[in-house]
Amino acid sequence: MMSLADNLSLYAYTPLPDALAMPVNSGRKFFDNKPFGDWQKSREAEQKIQVTIVNRIDKLMRA
């Protein structure tokens, strides 16, 4: 349960005391919904772009 509350604090900007008081079912619904999944996919895409840029800069520096 503490892990779920920690995740709610990080990803939903919920104060930790409120996240701890929230029913587990409500917290799970937040992470299982489509908007959160879409947000995760967009973050993954951003990270891939950042890795690609860093790799290109690394190749340029080695050349």
N, C-alpha and C positions, 0 to 999 in steps of 0.2 A: 504494500500500500504506500509506503514511503516513496518508492520509485515513481509511482503514478503521480503522487503529489508533487514531487520534484519536477517531473516532466510538465505537469500543468503550470507550474511556476515559470518554467523556462519558455515553453511554447505558447501558452495562452495568456501570459503576463498576469497570472492569478497570484495574489499574495499567498505565501505559503500557509499561513493559518487558515485562510479560506479554502485552499486546495485540500488541506488535511480534513476540514470539516465536510467537504463535498462527498456525496455517496460515490462509491467506486464505480457503480454503473454509469453515472453521469460522466465521470472522467473517461471511461472507456468509450462512451458514445462520441466524445469529442475527437478522440484519436481514430475512431473507425469511420468518421464521416467523410464524404467526398471532398469538401473544401480543404480539409487537412491533407488528404492524399494529394490533391492538386498542388498545394503549397510545397509538400515534400518533393514532388517531381520538379517543380520550378527551381527549388534550391539545389537539387542534384544537377540540373542542367547548368545553373550558374557555376557550380563547382567544376564541372567538366570544362567549361569555357575558360575558367581561371587556370586550370591545369594545362590546357592547351597553350595558353599564352605563356605561362612559365616555361613550358618545354621548348617553345620556339625561341624565347629569349636565351635559354640555356644553350640551345644549338648555335645561336648567333655568337654567343660569347666564346664558345669552343672553336668556332671557325676562324 
